[in-house]
Every structure is written in structure tokens, then in C-alpha cells.
Amino acid sequence: MRELIKTDKTIPFMKLRVPTWIFSGLLVIASIVSLSINQLNWGLDFTGGTIIEVGYAQNADLPAIRDTLDANGFSGAVVQNFGTQQDVLIRLEPQEGVKAQEIGNQILELLRAESSSTVDMRRIEFVGPNVGDELTEQGGLAMLTALVCILLYIAVRFEWRLAVGAVGALAHDVIITLGLFSILGLEFDLTVLAALLAVIGYSINDTVVVCDRIRENFRKFRKGSSEEIIDGALTDTMSRTVITSLTTILVLLALFFLGGALIHGFATALLFGVIIGTYSSVYVASSLALALGISREDLMPPEVEKEGEDLEPMP
């Protein structure tokens, strides 16, 4: 093993662990409070409702469509383009005692009466509240299962302190991302749930790289405190982390600004999740492992008895 030599290039990340803990703690508390009070703005995928797709011969005037629906008792309808400027997707909250086909016919008559352009019905879909409840339950189980599987993998692959740090960072990312949607009142649908699962995968990939370098440095250097070795590992992986995050963020910015309303929530969740996931890989996962007392002895491979050594006789 070599001796750890500190240089000016080593970034002292762990010196800022206490301020970052306070910062992360405030974000998590604010997210939990908002989720408790405001909750999430569930989309129709979870609450149930009617989805109607209509096609116009010319570009559709979305504000005029919203005003027409509001004036005729369909307030709160979500109206957005679907694919082209001529295709319109209308999403309505569930209405008791009214069939989806009847609602679709009413809306089609209203739109034809208010528009000089030809309006055609493309499709009508109804999502019942029972299906919405099932999706909510299955979505929560999907995230919980992902976190448990990651905890088991990291514990077997590395060491339990690093596993706790990695899963703590993932929980940190998910809670704060959910808090963002709760505070801003953004709609939470299946695309956002998919984005959250993608954030978990992205964040754990970054965390595994950091954990692997931490283990390698603990085995490589015979001197140096745990804090210094972790700082060295984070510095070694920083260029890779920055390049990966920036290239991913560039793609997500294109989706956020140019992807349209249908994937706006998906792009928002991924964009924020990648940023907070990069931060947590450095300041949450590593600092939590350090707080749990990780040391060189925890990561050294077990000694293997060499061939030819005398064995104790069997009793």
C-alpha cells in the first residue's frame, strides 16, 4: 500500500458536510411538510377521469377551447396539443353518473359549435378511480422495491455503511423531488413516476462509481484519515461526474423547453432529479458513510490462507 499524499488538487468535500447536512435536512423537512399539507397534484392516471382526443382541420386555439369548456360546466379541464397543432388532448376529472361516451359527445358538439374548423373525434378513454388507486399502490411499491434491492446489492457488493449511505441518498433524492412537485403544484402522473424510477437508477449509478473509488483508495493507501481518503476518491471521480451530469442535463433541457406539455412533468422530474442526485452522491452518500464510522479495516479484503501453510490437525 502507498501513502496518501495530499495535494492542492484534492477538494475538501467533507469539510462542508455539516452545512450540507443542514441544507439537505431543511429541504427534506420542507418537502415532507408540503407533502403532508398540500399533498401531490395527482393526474388522471391516479385519480381517474376521461381522456378525449380531437382533431382540427386547422391549428387549434387552446385558450378558446378552455374558455368554451369552462363556460359550459367543464371547469378544470386540461387542454393541450398532442403531437401536432391540429391534435388536441382534453382531460377531465371523473364525473359521477355520466358515461365517458356521453361526455365525449357533449364536448364534441360544443367544440364544433364554437369553431369554424372541422372537428373530428379521435378517441375516448376512461380511467376509473379503482384503477387509479391500484396505480398509486403499485407505483409506491415499485419505488420501495427498487430502494430495498439497491440496499441489498450495495451491502453485498461493498459494505453496509456504504449501502446505508447510498440508500439514504436515494431516499433524499426521491423525497425532495416529490416535495418540488407538491410545493409547485405540478401534476403527478405515470410519466413523472417513470422519471422518479429513472432518477433512482441514475443516482445509484453515480453513487456506485463513488463507492468503488472509496473502497479502492482505502485499500491502496496505508496512511491518511477516512475523511482525507474520501475527499481523494470524490476528487478522482469529479471529472466523470461533472461530464456525465452536464451531458444528461443538456438533453433534459431540450426536452423541458421543446418536448411539449405531455412530457413537461417527465422532463422536470428528471432535470431536477439529476441535479439533486449528483449533489447527494457527493455530500449525502459519502458523508453518511463517514458519519457511520467507515474505516480501512471495514473495506480490506479477508486474508486468504496461502497454499503450503501448515494447518492445525483435526481433533
Secondary structure as UniProt FT lines:
FT   STRAND          2..3
FT   TURN            8..9
FT   HELIX           13..16
FT   HELIX           17..37
FT   STRAND          41..42
FT   HELIX           44..47
FT   STRAND          49..56
FT   HELIX           62..71
FT   TURN            72..73
FT   TURN            75..76
FT   STRAND          78..81
FT   STRAND          87..92
FT   TURN            96..97
FT   HELIX           100..114
FT   STRAND          119..127
FT   HELIX           129..157
FT   HELIX           160..184
FT   STRAND          187..188
FT   HELIX           190..220
FT   STRAND          221..223
FT   HELIX           226..258
FT   HELIX           261..263
FT   HELIX           264..280
FT   HELIX           281..285
FT   HELIX           286..291
FT   TURN            292..293
FT   HELIX           296..299
FT   TURN            307..308
//
